């Protein structure tokens, strides 16, 4: 036992027991002992725990002087809302022309689009446009669907499900890539490694926080055109002490509505999503945007389901983190005259991914003829009135450039 460790134990002994959150010592080894060989069976008298510490040690520990992750309390939620509201108001005050921010709602934008149609003779834009102007909807295709009318819970649950499937896709990529650090361990090695990295980042054994790791999963490795091999490499490096692949990066905006912008609504939503978060990621960017949008100063129109009578083409990919494929199914049910193209692969969007899904998509834009039904290893095409089948097993579809991945 080192002098440093004895000092740490002494400090813990001085702390109030009520402030300590007790944890399993075997799974929460302090970073100072990470390189030490510990006995297989730890002493029964050994107790390990975590406790809150002051943000500023020159002041007493208090609700507003503590390092914690929020918003966990109603006061923290209100404080966050105040700061976001101040930021939003500064955008409103400094935008030109004056009051433009107040007129950027979906209803305003689709009317702008109709003026474009009148000037140019036609275009294709979105579900709201098709619902409001079905008579102007011709060769109209939507690639990567953000559904209308979906509840906050179902939106976020779909993204958690998509995140779990992306981890399985990374595992499939590892099985096919000899240079993957876990290739020799076989199926399931990447999810296991991810759990280990989360555990290390959670117990203070890493130079980054567990929240940095979760943010990088959602906003770096799996977003857009997924970087599955880079994700696997970063896991391997972290487990060998190199955490540079998990540095924090910033987020971007997303369109969403907020059903309940109270702290109770936020807490209830987080609790209801625990069942959906099977990978214990605890972070999807729609959830962050939900929190930010809770403080938006204008009241937007409600996010209602639409009834779209136009014949369109909706395009989705089975493993798209940005607009999860379940949202496409939800939207397709509101457009009974439309065809659904389901590309078997990864990435946000299909227009730039060569293959039969893109061919059917582009052919519709060129000819105006709705695609025919198709059941192909790379794509499934569903006609109006049919029922969408289950997405393939994430391990059954190859990975790589032609399936939407970054290589």
N, C-alpha and C positions, 0 to 999 in steps of 0.2 A: 504494500500500500504506500503510495507516495505522499509527501507532505502536502502537496496541492490537494490531493483527494481527501486527506484528513481535515484540511481546512474547510473544504466544501461541505463535508459531513457536519463539521462543527457549526457552520453557518445554517445548515438545514435544521440542526437541533435547536438553534435559537429562534427559528421561525415559528409562527403560530401554526399548530397542526391544522386548524380550520382553513388555512390558506393553501394547504398543500393538496395537490391532486395526485394520489398515489398510483403508480404504474408498475408494470412487470419489469423487474431489473434486467432480466435476460434479454428483453426486447428493447431496452432503453439504456444502452451503454453510453456514458458521457464521452464526448469527443476526446477529452484528455486521456481516456483509457482505451481508445479505439485500437491502438497498436499493442495492447497488453494481452497476454494469454490468460484467460480467466478459467477457473475450474469448471468442469462440466456441471457440477451441482453447486449453486451459490448458497452461502450460509443462510439458514432460516431466519437469522436475526437481522439480515440485510434488508433495508427498506429503501425504496427509490420513489421519488416524486417530483412534481413540477409545481412551481408557484409563480404568480404574477410578480413582476418587478417594476419599479418606478421608471417612467420615461426619463425623468430628470431626477437624479439621486440627491440633488441639493434640496429637494422638496419631499414632503411626506407622500407616501403612496396614497392615491385617492382615485376616484372614478375618472377624473380628467387628467391624471398623471400616472398612466399605466400603459405598458406595451401589451396590446391585445389586438385581436382581429375582429373587426366589426363589419356592419353594425349588429351587435348582439343584444343591445338594450334599446328601449324606446328613445331614451335621451341621445344615444349614439346615432340612431336612425334620423332623429330630428336635426341633429348637428350636421349629418351628411347632407340631408335635404336642403338645409340652409345654404351650405357651400355650393351645392349644385345649382340651386335657384339663383344665387348671386352670380355665378358664372353665366347661366342662361340669360339673365337680365343684361349682363354686360354685352353679350352677343347681340341682343335685341337693340340696345342703345347705340351700338357702334355699327350696325348694319346699314347699308344704303341700297335703295331709297328707304326712308323711314317707314317702319311698320311692315316691311317685307316679310320678316320672320313669321308674323301672324298669319300670313297667307301662303304658307308652304305645305298645307295639309294635302292629303291624297286627293280630295275632291277638287282642289284648285289645280293641282298638277295635271290631272287627267283632262281637265278642260283646256289647259294649255296645250296638251298633246292633240286635242281635237282641232285646235287652230293650226297646228302643224299639218294635220291630215288635210285640212281644207286648202292649205297653201301648197302642199306637195303632192296631193293625190292619194295619200294612204301610207300607213306604216303599221308596225305591230309593237305593242307596248305592255299591256298588263291586264290582269283579270278585271280590275275595276273599270278600265276602259271598255272592255268587251261587254261588261254588264250594263254600262250606261249607254254605250253606242253600238249595239249589236248590228245595226244596219251598216256600219262602217267597218265591220270586222271581216276581212277577207282571208288572205293567207297569213294567218295569225298564229305564231308559235311562241311558247314560253319555255325557256331553257333554264332549269333549276328553279324549283317552285317554292316561293314563300307563301304559304297558304293564307287565304282570308278566312276569318271566322274561327280560327283555331284558338283554344283557350290558352292562357299563360302556362298552365300545368302541362298540357299536351305538347305545346311548343318546346318547352325545356326538356320534358321527358324524351321527346324524339331526338334531341341533340345529345342527351346522355346516352341513349341507346346507340346512336351513331358513333359516339366516342368509344364505347365498348367494342363495337364492331371494327373500328379502325385499329384498335389494339390487336384484335384477332388477325386483321389484314397484315399488320406488321409482323406478326408471328408467322403467317404464311409466307411473307417475303423472306423471312429469316431461313425458313426451311429450304428455300430455293437459292439462297445466296451463301456459298461456302465461306465468304469472308465475314459473315455475321458472327459476332462474338458468342452467340448462343446456338449456333447451327448444330453443333455436336450434341446438344442436350435434347433435341427433338421437339415435337409439338408441345406447346404450353410454356416454353422457356421464356418467351418475351413477356407474357402477362405476369409470370413469376418474378422476372427481373424488375418489371415496373413496380410491383408491390414492394420489393426490397428497396428500390430507390425512394419510394414514398416514405417507407419506414425510416430510412436513414435521414431524410430531409425533415421528418417530423420530430425526431428525437434530438436534434441539434448536432448530429454527426456529419453535417455537410455545411459548406460555406454559403449555401443558398437556402431559402426557406421552402417548405413544402408547397407554398402558394406560388412561388416562382416556377416550380416544376409543373404544377397543374396548369398555370397560365401558358407555359411553353407548349404543352401538349395541344391545347385548344387553339392557340394563336400563332403557332410556328410550324410544328411538325405535321399536323393533320389538316390545317386549313388550306383551302384552294386546291392545288395539285400536291397531294401528300408526299412528304419526304420520309418514306417508311424506312429506308436503309439508314438515313441520317438519325432517325429516332432510335433505331436499334443500336447504332454506334454510340450515340450519346448515353444510352443506358449502360452499355459495357464500360465506357470511359468512367462514368460516375461510380460504378461499383469497384473501379480500380483507383479511385481518388481524384479523378479529373472531372470537375463539374462545370467546365466552361461551356458545355452544350446546353446549360440550363439557365443562362443569364436572362434576366427579365426583358421583355419587349412590350411595346404599347399595343393598345387595342384600337379598333375602328368602330364606326357607327353601324347600326342595324335598324331596320324598321320593325317596330313592335308597338303594341298598346299595353297599357297597364290596367288591369281590372280592379285592383284595390291598392291604392298608394299609401295605405296606412302601415304602421309597423306591424300590426297584427296580420295584415295581408301578406307582408313580406315574410314574416315568421312562418305563417301557415304554408306558404308556397314552398319554402325551403324544407319544411318537415315532410310535405307530401312528395317531394322529389327524392327522398332517401331510397325508396324502393327502386326507382328508375336508375339510380347511380350505382350499378353493380360493380363498376371498376373502381369505385371510391375516388373518382377524379375530383368531385366536389367543385368543379368550375366549368362552366360553358359560357361563351361570350354573350349569348342571349340573356343569361341571368344577370350579368353585369349591366347590360343595356337596360334591362327591366328596372334595376335599382336606380340608374341614372335618370331614366325617363319618369320615374316616380315623382321627380321634382320639377318636371317641365311646367312652366307657368300657364300655358294655354290648355284648355280642355278640348281634346280632339273628339271626332265622331267615334262612336263605338265600332268595334271590329266585328261586324255582322257577317254571317254566311251570305254568299251571293248565289243567285240563280242565273247562270249564263247559258243562253240559248244558241250562241254562235258555235260553229264547227271549227275547232281549233286543234292544235297539236301541243300536248304537254310533254316535256322531256325531263327525265330524272336519271340519276345514277344511284345504284344500290348503296354506295358508301360515299356520300357527300356530307361532310361535317357541317358545311355552311348552311345548306338548305336540306335537311335530312329527308330521305326518300318517303318517309311516312307522311310528310306534308303534301307531297305530290298526290298520294292516294286520297288524302282528305280533300284536296282541291278538285281532283278528277270527279269525285262524287257530286260536285256542284256544277259540273259541266257535262251533262248527259249526252251531248252530241260530239264530244271530243275524243281523240285518240291519245293514248298514253304510250310513250316510248320509254322503256326501262332499260337503260344501258347497264350491263353487268360489269361493274368496275368502280374505280375511285374518281375523285376530283369533283370540283364545283363547276358544273357546266359541261356540255357535250359538244358544242359547236367546234371546239378546237381539238377534239379527240377523234382522230380518223378511225373509221370502222363503219359497220352496218347501221349503227344507231345514228351517227352523223349523216350518213348517206340518205336515210329515210327522212330525217329532219330537213336537210337541204332540198331534197327532191320535192317535198311539200311546198317549200317556199318558192321554188322555181315553177312548178306545174299547177299548184293548187289542189292536187289530188291527195286525199287523205291516204296515209300508208295502209297497206294490207296487214292482216294479222301475221305474226312471225314468232316462232319459238326457236331461238338460235343460241349457241353457247355464249355469244357476246351481247345479245339483246333479246328482249321480249317486247312485242308490240301488241297492245290490247285495244280492241275496237270498242266503239260506244256500246254501253249496255253489258259488256262482259265483266268478268270478275278478275281482279289482279291476283296472281299467285304469290306465294311467299318468295322473298328474296333468296338467292342461293346461299348456301353455307359460305361464310367468308373464306374458308380454306379451299373451296372447290373452284374458284376462279383465279387464274394466274395474276401476278402483279407485274408491274413494269410500265414502260412508256405507253404502249398501246392500250393499257387499261387505265390510263389517267394519272399515273404516278410520276414523280420527279425521279430521275435516275442519274 
